[in-house]
Amino acid sequence: MHGVCAGTLAAVTLAVPAVAEAPLSPRGNFGGGALVSPPRDIFGAGNAVVALRALPERRLEIEATLRAGCGAKRTAGGDIAATTKVSADGSFAKKDTVTQQPDPLTTVITTYELSGRFTTEQSAEGTVSATIERSVEGRRTSCKTGKVDFGARRPVTGVGKAGAAKAARYFGTTAQRSAGGPARPIVLRISADGRRITYALFAYSVKCSDDTVQIGVEAPRTNIRVDSRGRVSDRDRSTQTEGETVVHIDDRFTGELGAKGARGTFALSDRTTDRASGRAIQTCKTGTIRWRASR
C-alpha cells in the first residue's frame, strides 16, 4: 500500500511543468561605471562613467564617457550616446562609431562595442571596449580603453548601517541629466579597510556666464578620508594658468556611506580671469547637486 502511494506521488510530481521566470522589465535611470586600481591615474585607461535609461517597450538609452591610453602616459576621452533594445533575458548590446568635434581643430572618433545584462530590476553589469582616434590639426593618435567591466544601479535603497563597506563599489546617479537623456552617473571605489574613498568619478554639466553649457567628467581628490560615521567632505580650491588666462577653481564633494548605499552632494565652480589685469572673463558653476548610489 505504501509503495503504491509513493510511486503515484512520484509520477504526479514529475508531471508538474516548470514555471518560467517572468522576463526582467527594468525601468528608470541606472548609473555607474568602472574605476581601475590605484595608483593608476583616475583619468587613465579603464576608467569610465556609464548611464542607462530603461524606457517602455524595452527601449534603452546609453550614455558613457570612456578613458583610453594612447602610449607614453598619454590618455584621451571619448563619449558614447546610443539607443538599443533590452532582450527578454535582460541582455543588451550595441556597437557603433561616434564622431565628435570639440573645437574647429580637433576631431574625436570613438569606435566601441558594449554589452551587458540587467541582473535584477535595480542593477546591471556589462563590458565595453573602444578605440578612440584623435586628430588635432591633422595629427592622428590612436588610443585604446582595453576591456572595461562596468556596473550600474538604480539606487532605490537607503544608506543602511553607517560606515563604508570595505573594498566596495558604489554605483549611482546624480540629480543632473543630459538633455532629454539619462541621469548623469557616478561611481565610487572604497579602500580595502573601508576608511577612504580611493577614487570617485562623475559626469556633470555647468552653466556659464556666456550662456553656454559645458559637460565633462570630474573627480574629487583621491583617498578622501571616511570617518567612523561614514561621512566624507572634500574641497579643492586651486588655480590653473592657461596661456593668457588664469582659472580659479572651487570644487566641493560630500558623502554619507553605509552598508547598502551612499548619498551626498557636489558643487563645481570656476572663474576665468585675464592673467595681466585680473579682469573676470567667464564664470561657470553647477550649483549644489545631489547624488545617490547603491552597492
C-alpha positions, 0 to 999 in steps of 0.5 A: 500500500505504501509503495503504491502511494509513493510511486503515484506521488512520484509520477504526479510530481514529475508531471508538474511543468516548470514555471518560467521566470517572468522576463526582467522589465527594468525601468528608470535611470541606472548609473555607474561605471568602472574605476581601475586600481590605484595608483593608476591615474583616475583619468587613465585607461579603464576608467569610465562613467556609464548611464542607462535609461530603461524606457517602455517597450524595452527601449534603452538609452546609453550614455558613457564617457570612456578613458583610453591610453594612447602610449607614453602616459598619454590618455584621451576621452571619448563619449558614447550616446546610443539607443538599443533594445533590452532582450527578454533575458535582460541582455543588451548590446550595441556597437557603433562609431561616434564622431565628435568635434570639440573645437574647429581643430580637433576631431574625436572618433570613438569606435566601441562595442558594449554589452551587458545584462540587467541582473535584477530590476535595480542593477546591471553589469556589462563590458565595453571596449573602444578605440578612440582616434584623435586628430588635432590639426591633422595629427592622428593618435590612436588610443585604446580603453582595453576591456572595461567591466562596468556596473550600474544601479538604480539606487532605490535603497537607503544608506543602511548601517553607517560606515563604508563597506570595505573594498566596495563599489558604489554605483549611482546617479546624480540629480543632473541629466543630459538633455532629454537623456539619462541621469548623469552617473557616478561611481565610487571605489572604497579602500580595502579597510573601508576608511577612504574613498580611493577614487570617485568619478562623475559626469556633470554639466555647468552653466556659464556666464556666456550662456553656454553649457559645458559637460565633462567628467570630474573627480574629487581628490583621491583617498578622501578620508571616511570617518567612523560615521561614514561621512566624507567632505572634500574641497579643492580650491586651486588655480590653473594658468592657461596661456593668457588666462588664469582659472580659479577653481572651487570644487566641493564633494560630500558623502554619507556611506553605509552598508547598502548605499551612499548619498551626498552632494557636489558643487563645481565652480570656476572663474576665468580671469585675464592673467595681466589685469585680473579682469573676470572673463567667464564664470561657470558653476553647477550649483549644489547637486545631489547624488545617490548610489547603491552597492 
